Amino acid sequence: MTNFLKDVNINIESTLETGFIFLYLYKLYTMLTKKEVLESFDTLPHKFEAEDAIEKIILLEKIRIGLEQSKAGKVVSTADAKLRLEKWLK
């Protein structure tokens, strides 16, 4: 039994390590560029709250992640989305 637990721990550690590496590479690949951020700031008024700039950056990041998910085929059809909404709205 003890050997089994040791094997399980090794697999868990290996899986966690692989997950962290994947997450790091995913974040690195999907990082925003300075050019993208500066271009989005051009749409802000001359004077603005820091919160407005932060919201812009968060929106850019979410759009970028969504585009990457779409390229990877991680999408939901309109029919599936409607079914999910029906369940949520009940």
N, C-alpha and C positions, 0 to 999 in steps of 0.2 A: 504494500500500500504506500509506503514512504517513497519508493522509487517512482511510482505513478504520479504522486504529487509533485515530485521534483520535475518530472517531464512536463506536467501541466504548467508549472511555473515558468519553465523555459519557453514553452509555446506562448504563454501569455505575454511574457517580457518581449519576445521576438515580435509578436503581433503589435504590441504597443509601440515598440521602436519603429517598426515599419509604418505604422499610422502617423507617427510624428514626422517621419521623413517625408511621407506623402503630403501631409498638411503643409509642411515648410515649402516643398517644391510647388504645390498648388498656389500657395500665397505668393511665392516669388514670381510665378508665371503670370498670375493675374494682378500683379501690383499695378497701380496707376502710374502714369508718367507725369512728370512735372508739366509737360506741354499740355496734357489733357486737363489738368487742374487749372493751369493759368488761362486756358481758353474758356473754361467754364466760369472763371472769375470775371471774365470780360462782360458777362451778362449781368453782373451785380451792379447796383448803383454806386456812385462815387463814395458815398458813406454807407456803411452797413454794419450790422451786429456780427460779432464773431460767430454766433450761432448760425447765421445765414451761410457763412463760409463752410462751417462744419457740415451743415445739412447738404450743401452742394457736393462735398467730398463723399459723404455717405451715399448719396444718390448715384454718383458716378461709380462707386464701388459695386453697388447693387446691380446696376445696369451691366457692368463688366462681368460680374459673376453669372448673371442671367444669360448673357451672350455665350459665355463659355459652356454653361449647362446645355444650352440649345445646340451648340456645335457637337457636344458629346452625346446628343440624342436623349438627354434627360428632360423630356418635354411631356406634357399631358395634352391629349386631344381635347377639342372643345366639348365633345360628348362626355368624356370622362370628367371634365371640369364641371359640367352641368350636374352630373350625378353626385359629385362630391358636394357641390353647393346645396343641392336638395337635401342631402343628409344633414348638413350643418344648420340649415335654416329651419329644420323641423323642431 
